[in-house]
Amino acid sequence: MKPEEFNRAVEKGELASLYLLYGEEPYLVERAVKKLLERAVDPGFKDFNLNVFYGNECKGEEVFGAAQTLPMFAERRVVLVKKGGDLPAGAQEILLPYLQDPCPGTCLILQAEKVDGRKKFFAEFKKRGEAVEFKRPYENQLGPYVRDEVRAAGKKIDGAAAELLAYLVGNNLQELVSQIEKLCVYCGKKDSIDIADVKAIVSDTKVESVFEFTDALGSKDLSKALRMLTSLLQDGEAPLRILGAVARHYRQLWQVRELLDRKVPSAELAKASGINPYFLKKVTDQARNYTVGELKQIFERMLELDLAFKSGGLEEPLFERFVMSACKK
């Protein structure tokens, strides 16, 4: 089942007995679980009919027993297992017979980041129930995602404004939704959100500084890039998050660089790259600062940097060396 199919079914009240909600985007998984709980659990009897377990802590017998218990004063009982991918083998074995004959008055939900589809338990869960995977949106999907979220909040947003917000924030959906909520409050009774509104809100966040940092890198402005990096780290910005924004920016530069090398006409660059025309000139100008070979080397260094950060390397000196290398003229 695709996420949009899941949403439509839940909104109609068409609920299954077994749900496996998982994926690499925790915000979307969490939101799906919340939507399902709101529809499946009678709020007046929530204390009686909702059991929550954690896969890395619970026993199979506990989950099995809760799932077999009849609901009290309500149509349905819900059993939610968070960190469901961490269910130990013993618990999986105990719960396997339940999957083959689930209680009709119970909705069993497994929430997970990753599941091992090779294991019999998860394979059976997907076969017998509804499995919904929530993937992190690709960069070219962020603009439409912003527009959908703004529409759900009862407002409209200009195409360029949606792309600007997506570009500034990146694919951290929790941060993106937070900024959308701020925008809607900021605009008040105004029906449509424009670029000026986005700039007014996002300029008050660390995101704007990350944006300036990636621009300084792309322009090979070494002094500004080092200054912005120091400021970001001193403000407590996570190095891995900064690196993620840098990787996103350089992916766009590489994409445009290759299009330029293929002599794609300027008028067709926006369509071929998927980059909003509002940003295209700046990205194109920065792409001219690099060759494809240089960009390949930068990505190799970013991989080294990512591994070093995750293994506890000294973050600021390592990042500074990367900046000096990327800005080399």
KEMARTI-401266 format. One record per residue (C-alpha): residue number from 1; residue in one letter; x, y, z. Coordinates in Angstrom, 2 decimals. Layout:
% residues N
+-----+--------+---------+---------+---------+
! num ! residu !      px !      py !      pz !
+-----+--------+---------+---------+---------+
! NUM !      A !       X !       Y !       Z !
...
+-----+--------+---------+---------+---------+
END
This chain:
% residues 329
+-----+--------+---------+---------+---------+
! num ! residu !      px !      py !      pz !
+-----+--------+---------+---------+---------+
!   1 !      M !    0.00 !    0.00 !    0.00 !
!   2 !      K !    1.31 !    3.44 !   -0.93 !
!   3 !      P !    1.20 !    6.31 !    1.60 !
!   4 !      E !   -1.47 !    8.18 !   -0.36 !
!   5 !      E !   -3.63 !    5.02 !   -0.49 !
!   6 !      F !   -3.15 !    4.59 !    3.25 !
!   7 !      N !   -4.24 !    8.19 !    3.89 !
!   8 !      R !   -7.37 !    7.84 !    1.75 !
!   9 !      A !   -8.37 !    4.57 !    3.41 !
!  10 !      V !   -7.90 !    5.94 !    6.94 !
!  11 !      E !   -9.86 !    9.08 !    6.13 !
!  12 !      K !  -12.73 !    6.89 !    4.89 !
!  13 !      G !  -12.52 !    4.78 !    8.05 !
!  14 !      E !  -11.49 !    1.66 !    6.12 !
!  15 !      L !   -9.19 !    0.15 !    8.73 !
!  16 !      A !   -7.29 !   -3.14 !    8.61 !
!  17 !      S !   -6.39 !   -5.48 !   11.47 !
!  18 !      L !   -2.63 !   -5.36 !   10.81 !
!  19 !      Y !   -0.44 !   -2.39 !    9.90 !
!  20 !      L !    3.30 !   -2.23 !    9.33 !
!  21 !      L !    4.26 !    1.47 !    9.12 !
!  22 !      Y !    7.95 !    1.97 !    8.47 !
!  23 !      G !   10.55 !    3.96 !    6.55 !
!  24 !      E !   13.58 !    6.21 !    6.61 !
!  25 !      E !   11.55 !    9.38 !    7.21 !
!  26 !      P !   10.56 !    9.25 !   10.90 !
!  27 !      Y !    8.35 !   12.34 !   10.70 !
!  28 !      L !    6.09 !   10.77 !    8.07 !
!  29 !      V !    5.92 !    7.45 !    9.94 !
!  30 !      E !    5.05 !    9.20 !   13.20 !
!  31 !      R !    2.38 !   11.29 !   11.49 !
!  32 !      A !    0.85 !    8.19 !    9.88 !
!  33 !      V !    0.68 !    6.45 !   13.26 !
!  34 !      K !   -0.96 !    9.52 !   14.80 !
!  35 !      K !   -3.54 !    9.70 !   12.00 !
!  36 !      L !   -4.35 !    6.02 !   12.40 !
!  37 !      L !   -4.71 !    6.30 !   16.17 !
!  38 !      E !   -7.03 !    9.29 !   15.86 !
!  39 !      R !   -9.30 !    7.25 !   13.61 !
!  40 !      A !   -9.03 !    3.85 !   15.29 !
!  41 !      V !   -9.21 !    4.73 !   18.99 !
!  42 !      D !  -12.35 !    6.12 !   20.62 !
!  43 !      P !  -10.95 !    9.15 !   22.54 !
!  44 !      G !  -13.45 !    8.66 !   25.36 !
!  45 !      F !  -12.10 !    5.17 !   26.11 !
!  46 !      K !   -8.48 !    5.57 !   25.05 !
!  47 !      D !   -7.14 !    4.52 !   28.46 !
!  48 !      F !   -8.97 !    1.19 !   28.15 !
!  49 !      N !   -8.32 !    0.39 !   24.51 !
!  50 !      L !   -4.80 !    1.50 !   23.62 !
!  51 !      N !   -1.71 !   -0.55 !   24.52 !
!  52 !      V !    1.74 !    0.78 !   23.63 !
!  53 !      F !    4.86 !   -1.42 !   23.64 !
!  54 !      Y !    8.47 !   -0.98 !   22.53 !
!  55 !      G !    9.95 !   -3.71 !   20.38 !
!  56 !      N !   13.36 !   -3.59 !   22.05 !
!  57 !      E !   11.84 !   -4.00 !   25.51 !
!  58 !      C !    8.58 !   -5.97 !   25.30 !
!  59 !      K !    7.88 !   -9.69 !   25.39 !
!  60 !      G !    5.92 !  -11.50 !   22.72 !
!  61 !      E !    3.44 !  -12.80 !   25.29 !
!  62 !      E !    2.55 !   -9.26 !   26.37 !
!  63 !      V !    1.77 !   -8.10 !   22.85 !
!  64 !      F !   -0.10 !  -11.32 !   22.02 !
!  65 !      G !   -2.21 !  -11.05 !   25.17 !
!  66 !      A !   -3.10 !   -7.40 !   24.57 !
!  67 !      A !   -4.03 !   -8.10 !   20.94 !
!  68 !      Q !   -6.35 !  -10.95 !   22.00 !
!  69 !      T !   -8.12 !   -8.83 !   24.62 !
!  70 !      L !  -11.57 !   -7.63 !   23.61 !
!  71 !      P !  -12.13 !   -3.84 !   23.47 !
!  72 !      M !  -13.99 !   -2.18 !   26.34 !
!  73 !      F !  -17.02 !    0.02 !   25.56 !
!  74 !      A !  -15.72 !    0.56 !   22.03 !
!  75 !      E !  -15.60 !   -1.07 !   18.61 !
!  76 !      R !  -11.84 !   -1.57 !   18.51 !
!  77 !      R !   -8.71 !   -2.07 !   20.58 !
!  78 !      V !   -5.38 !   -0.77 !   19.23 !
!  79 !      V !   -2.03 !   -2.33 !   20.06 !
!  80 !      L !    0.94 !   -0.20 !   18.97 !
!  81 !      V !    4.47 !   -1.60 !   18.95 !
!  82 !      K !    7.03 !    1.17 !   18.52 !
!  83 !      K !   10.53 !    0.22 !   17.36 !
!  84 !      G !    8.85 !   -2.80 !   15.83 !
!  85 !      G !   11.91 !   -3.61 !   13.76 !
!  86 !      D !   13.73 !   -4.41 !   17.02 !
!  87 !      L !   11.37 !   -7.18 !   18.11 !
!  88 !      P !   13.58 !  -10.09 !   19.27 !
!  89 !      A !   13.39 !  -13.41 !   17.46 !
!  90 !      G !   11.54 !  -15.03 !   20.37 !
!  91 !      A !    8.81 !  -12.39 !   20.32 !
!  92 !      Q !    8.47 !  -12.71 !   16.55 !
!  93 !      E !    7.99 !  -16.46 !   16.87 !
!  94 !      I !    5.28 !  -16.03 !   19.50 !
!  95 !      L !    3.42 !  -13.43 !   17.44 !
!  96 !      L !    3.62 !  -15.28 !   14.13 !
!  97 !      P !    0.45 !  -17.38 !   14.74 !
!  98 !      Y !   -1.46 !  -14.20 !   15.59 !
!  99 !      L !   -0.66 !  -12.73 !   12.16 !
! 100 !      Q !   -2.28 !  -15.75 !   10.54 !
! 101 !      D !   -5.49 !  -15.29 !   12.55 !
! 102 !      P !   -5.71 !  -11.71 !   13.91 !
! 103 !      C !   -8.46 !  -10.70 !   16.29 !
! 104 !      P !  -11.14 !   -8.79 !   14.30 !
! 105 !      G !  -11.67 !   -6.31 !   17.14 !
! 106 !      T !   -7.98 !   -5.36 !   17.33 !
! 107 !      C !   -5.80 !   -3.14 !   15.19 !
! 108 !      L !   -2.16 !   -4.20 !   15.63 !
! 109 !      I !    0.33 !   -1.56 !   14.47 !
! 110 !      L !    4.06 !   -2.09 !   14.07 !
! 111 !      Q !    6.00 !    1.17 !   13.80 !
! 112 !      A !    9.60 !    0.89 !   12.64 !
! 113 !      E !   12.45 !    2.62 !   10.86 !
! 114 !      K !   13.78 !   -0.52 !    9.19 !
! 115 !      V !   12.48 !   -4.06 !    8.95 !
! 116 !      D !   14.25 !   -7.16 !    7.71 !
! 117 !      G !   11.95 !   -8.47 !    4.99 !
! 118 !      R !   13.92 !  -11.72 !    4.84 !
! 119 !      K !   12.63 !  -12.76 !    8.24 !
! 120 !      K !    9.48 !  -14.87 !    8.21 !
! 121 !      F !    7.65 !  -12.64 !   10.72 !
! 122 !      F !    7.94 !   -9.45 !    8.66 !
! 123 !      A !    7.33 !  -11.27 !    5.38 !
! 124 !      E !    4.13 !  -12.70 !    6.87 !
! 125 !      F !    3.12 !   -9.29 !    8.26 !
! 126 !      K !    3.42 !   -7.76 !    4.77 !
! 127 !      K !    1.47 !  -10.66 !    3.28 !
! 128 !      R !   -1.39 !  -10.64 !    5.79 !
! 129 !      G !   -1.61 !   -6.95 !    6.65 !
! 130 !      E !   -1.09 !   -3.50 !    5.18 !
! 131 !      A !    2.59 !   -2.54 !    4.86 !
! 132 !      V !    3.26 !    1.15 !    4.16 !
! 133 !      E !    6.77 !    2.45 !    3.55 !
! 134 !      F !    7.45 !    6.16 !    4.03 !
! 135 !      K !   10.47 !    7.32 !    2.06 !
! 136 !      R !   12.29 !   10.61 !    2.42 !
! 137 !      P !   11.21 !   12.87 !   -0.48 !
! 138 !      Y !   13.65 !   13.55 !   -3.28 !
! 139 !      E !   14.73 !   17.15 !   -3.70 !
! 140 !      N !   12.46 !   17.69 !   -6.70 !
! 141 !      Q !    9.48 !   16.52 !   -4.59 !
! 142 !      L !    9.97 !   19.06 !   -1.81 !
! 143 !      G !    8.28 !   21.97 !   -3.61 !
! 144 !      P !    5.06 !   20.00 !   -4.22 !
! 145 !      Y !    5.24 !   18.69 !   -0.64 !
! 146 !      V !    5.37 !   22.28 !    0.67 !
! 147 !      R !    2.41 !   23.27 !   -1.49 !
! 148 !      D !    0.36 !   20.31 !   -0.23 !
! 149 !      E !    1.14 !   21.13 !    3.41 !
! 150 !      V !    0.25 !   24.80 !    2.93 !
! 151 !      R !   -2.98 !   23.82 !    1.16 !
! 152 !      A !   -3.87 !   21.52 !    4.05 !
! 153 !      A !   -3.43 !   24.52 !    6.35 !
! 154 !      G !   -5.96 !   26.48 !    4.31 !
! 155 !      K !   -3.59 !   28.74 !    2.40 !
! 156 !      K !   -1.83 !   28.97 !   -0.96 !
! 157 !      I !    1.86 !   29.51 !   -1.70 !
! 158 !      D !    3.59 !   30.84 !   -4.82 !
! 159 !      G !    5.59 !   28.23 !   -6.72 !
! 160 !      A !    8.84 !   30.16 !   -6.29 !
! 161 !      A !    8.13 !   30.69 !   -2.58 !
! 162 !      A !    7.56 !   26.95 !   -2.09 !
! 163 !      E !   10.82 !   26.16 !   -3.88 !
! 164 !      L !   12.68 !   28.80 !   -1.84 !
! 165 !      L !   11.44 !   27.35 !    1.44 !
! 166 !      A !   12.34 !   23.82 !    0.32 !
! 167 !      Y !   15.75 !   24.99 !   -0.84 !
! 168 !      L !   16.51 !   26.81 !    2.41 !
! 169 !      V !   15.32 !   24.06 !    4.75 !
! 170 !      G !   16.14 !   20.92 !    2.74 !
! 171 !      N !   14.50 !   17.53 !    3.26 !
! 172 !      N !   14.31 !   17.63 !    7.05 !
! 173 !      L !   10.52 !   17.33 !    7.04 !
! 174 !      Q !   10.03 !   18.11 !   10.70 !
! 175 !      E !   11.90 !   21.40 !   10.27 !
! 176 !      L !   10.07 !   22.06 !    7.00 !
! 177 !      V !    6.63 !   21.60 !    8.58 !
! 178 !      S !    7.68 !   23.76 !   11.51 !
! 179 !      Q !    8.60 !   26.58 !    9.12 !
! 180 !      I !    5.30 !   26.16 !    7.24 !
! 181 !      E !    3.39 !   26.49 !   10.52 !
! 182 !      K !    5.32 !   29.68 !   11.33 !
! 183 !      L !    4.58 !   31.04 !    7.86 !
! 184 !      C !    0.85 !   30.43 !    8.22 !
! 185 !      V !    0.78 !   32.19 !   11.59 !
! 186 !      Y !    2.91 !   35.04 !   10.24 !
! 187 !      C !    0.58 !   35.60 !    7.26 !
! 188 !      G !   -2.51 !   35.73 !    9.45 !
! 189 !      K !   -5.62 !   36.35 !    7.35 !
! 190 !      K !   -3.58 !   36.70 !    4.17 !
! 191 !      D !   -4.57 !   33.88 !    1.80 !
! 192 !      S !   -1.35 !   33.48 !   -0.18 !
! 193 !      I !    2.29 !   33.14 !    0.92 !
! 194 !      D !    4.95 !   34.76 !   -1.25 !
! 195 !      I !    8.76 !   34.95 !   -1.39 !
! 196 !      A !    8.90 !   37.99 !    0.90 !
! 197 !      D !    7.02 !   36.05 !    3.60 !
! 198 !      V !    9.43 !   33.11 !    3.33 !
! 199 !      K !   12.45 !   35.39 !    3.62 !
! 200 !      A !   10.92 !   37.17 !    6.61 !
! 201 !      I !   10.43 !   33.92 !    8.52 !
! 202 !      V !   13.40 !   31.80 !    7.51 !
! 203 !      S !   15.90 !   34.63 !    7.97 !
! 204 !      D !   15.25 !   34.31 !   11.71 !
! 205 !      T !   16.50 !   30.71 !   11.78 !
! 206 !      K !   19.82 !   28.88 !   11.53 !
! 207 !      V !   18.67 !   27.66 !    8.14 !
! 208 !      E !   19.47 !   31.03 !    6.59 !
! 209 !      S !   23.05 !   30.79 !    7.85 !
! 210 !      V !   23.43 !   27.31 !    6.37 !
! 211 !      F !   22.10 !   28.72 !    3.09 !
! 212 !      E !   24.69 !   31.50 !    3.14 !
! 213 !      F !   27.42 !   28.98 !    3.95 !
! 214 !      T !   26.60 !   26.74 !    0.97 !
! 215 !      D !   26.46 !   29.80 !   -1.28 !
! 216 !      A !   29.90 !   30.91 !   -0.09 !
! 217 !      L !   31.25 !   27.44 !   -0.85 !
! 218 !      G !   29.70 !   27.38 !   -4.31 !
! 219 !      S !   31.16 !   30.81 !   -5.03 !
! 220 !      K !   34.57 !   29.70 !   -3.71 !
! 221 !      D !   34.52 !   32.60 !   -1.25 !
! 222 !      L !   36.95 !   31.07 !    1.24 !
! 223 !      S !   36.95 !   33.82 !    3.88 !
! 224 !      K !   33.15 !   34.03 !    4.04 !
! 225 !      A !   32.77 !   30.23 !    4.04 !
! 226 !      L !   35.16 !   29.83 !    6.98 !
! 227 !      R !   33.49 !   32.67 !    8.84 !
! 228 !      M !   30.02 !   31.19 !    8.31 !
! 229 !      L !   31.20 !   27.71 !    9.32 !
! 230 !      T !   32.63 !   29.00 !   12.59 !
! 231 !      S !   29.41 !   30.87 !   13.32 !
! 232 !      L !   27.25 !   27.82 !   12.61 !
! 233 !      L !   29.30 !   25.51 !   14.82 !
! 234 !      Q !   29.43 !   28.06 !   17.65 !
! 235 !      D !   25.63 !   28.37 !   17.44 !
! 236 !      G !   25.37 !   24.63 !   18.02 !
! 237 !      E !   24.39 !   23.54 !   14.52 !
! 238 !      A !   25.04 !   19.81 !   14.05 !
! 239 !      P !   28.01 !   19.20 !   11.69 !
! 240 !      L !   26.24 !   16.29 !   10.00 !
! 241 !      R !   23.24 !   18.47 !    9.27 !
! 242 !      I !   25.49 !   21.17 !    7.79 !
! 243 !      L !   27.20 !   18.51 !    5.69 !
! 244 !      G !   23.82 !   17.31 !    4.44 !
! 245 !      A !   22.98 !   20.82 !    3.20 !
! 246 !      V !   26.42 !   21.08 !    1.55 !
! 247 !      A !   25.90 !   17.73 !   -0.22 !
! 248 !      R !   22.50 !   18.87 !   -1.48 !
! 249 !      H !   23.95 !   22.08 !   -2.86 !
! 250 !      Y !   26.84 !   20.35 !   -4.61 !
! 251 !      R !   24.48 !   17.80 !   -6.14 !
! 252 !      Q !   22.70 !   20.68 !   -7.84 !
! 253 !      L !   25.98 !   22.21 !   -8.97 !
! 254 !      W !   27.11 !   18.88 !  -10.43 !
! 255 !      Q !   23.78 !   18.42 !  -12.21 !
! 256 !      V !   23.97 !   21.86 !  -13.82 !
! 257 !      R !   27.68 !   21.48 !  -14.59 !
! 258 !      E !   26.96 !   18.33 !  -16.60 !
! 259 !      L !   24.12 !   20.07 !  -18.45 !
! 260 !      L !   26.43 !   22.96 !  -19.31 !
! 261 !      D !   29.05 !   20.53 !  -20.59 !
! 262 !      R !   26.38 !   18.97 !  -22.81 !
! 263 !      K !   25.65 !   22.43 !  -24.24 !
! 264 !      V !   22.04 !   22.40 !  -23.06 !
! 265 !      P !   20.54 !   25.81 !  -24.02 !
! 266 !      S !   20.00 !   28.24 !  -21.14 !
! 267 !      A !   16.28 !   28.35 !  -21.85 !
! 268 !      E !   16.06 !   24.58 !  -21.21 !
! 269 !      L !   18.23 !   24.39 !  -18.09 !
! 270 !      A !   15.39 !   24.87 !  -15.61 !
! 271 !      K !   13.30 !   22.06 !  -17.09 !
! 272 !      A !   16.28 !   19.71 !  -17.54 !
! 273 !      S !   17.60 !   20.27 !  -13.99 !
! 274 !      G !   14.30 !   20.58 !  -12.14 !
! 275 !      I !   15.66 !   23.69 !  -10.39 !
! 276 !      N !   13.24 !   26.58 !  -10.00 !
! 277 !      P !   14.15 !   29.51 !  -12.30 !
! 278 !      Y !   14.28 !   31.73 !   -9.21 !
! 279 !      F !   17.52 !   29.97 !   -8.15 !
! 280 !      L !   18.84 !   28.81 !  -11.48 !
! 281 !      K !   21.08 !   31.75 !  -12.39 !
! 282 !      K !   22.91 !   31.62 !   -9.07 !
! 283 !      V !   23.36 !   27.84 !   -9.25 !
! 284 !      T !   24.54 !   28.10 !  -12.86 !
! 285 !      D !   27.07 !   30.82 !  -12.00 !
! 286 !      Q !   28.44 !   28.70 !   -9.16 !
! 287 !      A !   28.53 !   25.54 !  -11.31 !
! 288 !      R !   30.87 !   27.36 !  -13.71 !
! 289 !      N !   33.40 !   27.54 !  -10.85 !
! 290 !      Y !   33.93 !   23.76 !  -10.98 !
! 291 !      T !   34.74 !   20.98 !  -13.37 !
! 292 !      V !   33.02 !   17.59 !  -13.07 !
! 293 !      G !   36.36 !   16.16 !  -11.92 !
! 294 !      E !   36.59 !   18.71 !   -9.10 !
! 295 !      L !   33.02 !   17.97 !   -8.03 !
! 296 !      K !   33.76 !   14.26 !   -7.92 !
! 297 !      Q !   36.73 !   14.93 !   -5.62 !
! 298 !      I !   34.54 !   17.11 !   -3.39 !
! 299 !      F !   32.03 !   14.28 !   -2.98 !
! 300 !      E !   34.83 !   11.88 !   -2.12 !
! 301 !      R !   36.00 !   14.30 !    0.59 !
! 302 !      M !   32.43 !   14.69 !    1.87 !
! 303 !      L !   32.19 !   10.91 !    2.27 !
! 304 !      E !   35.45 !   10.93 !    4.24 !
! 305 !      L !   34.13 !   13.80 !    6.35 !
! 306 !      D !   30.85 !   11.97 !    7.04 !
! 307 !      L !   32.71 !    8.85 !    8.21 !
! 308 !      A !   35.07 !   10.94 !   10.35 !
! 309 !      F !   32.18 !   12.76 !   12.08 !
! 310 !      K !   30.39 !    9.48 !   12.82 !
! 311 !      S !   33.56 !    7.99 !   14.30 !
! 312 !      G !   34.13 !   10.96 !   16.62 !
! 313 !      G !   36.73 !   12.96 !   14.68 !
! 314 !      L !   37.51 !   16.59 !   15.53 !
! 315 !      E !   34.69 !   18.33 !   13.71 !
! 316 !      E !   35.78 !   21.95 !   13.25 !
! 317 !      P !   39.36 !   21.31 !   12.02 !
! 318 !      L !   38.15 !   18.59 !    9.63 !
! 319 !      F !   35.39 !   20.80 !    8.27 !
! 320 !      E !   37.78 !   23.72 !    7.85 !
! 321 !      R !   40.16 !   21.58 !    5.78 !
! 322 !      F !   37.25 !   20.50 !    3.60 !
! 323 !      V !   36.19 !   24.14 !    3.07 !
! 324 !      M !   39.72 !   25.17 !    2.10 !
! 325 !      S !   39.91 !   22.29 !   -0.36 !
! 326 !      A !   36.48 !   23.01 !   -1.90 !
! 327 !      C !   37.23 !   26.73 !   -2.30 !
! 328 !      K !   40.61 !   26.15 !   -3.92 !
! 329 !      K !   40.82 !   28.17 !   -7.15 !
+-----+--------+---------+---------+---------+
END
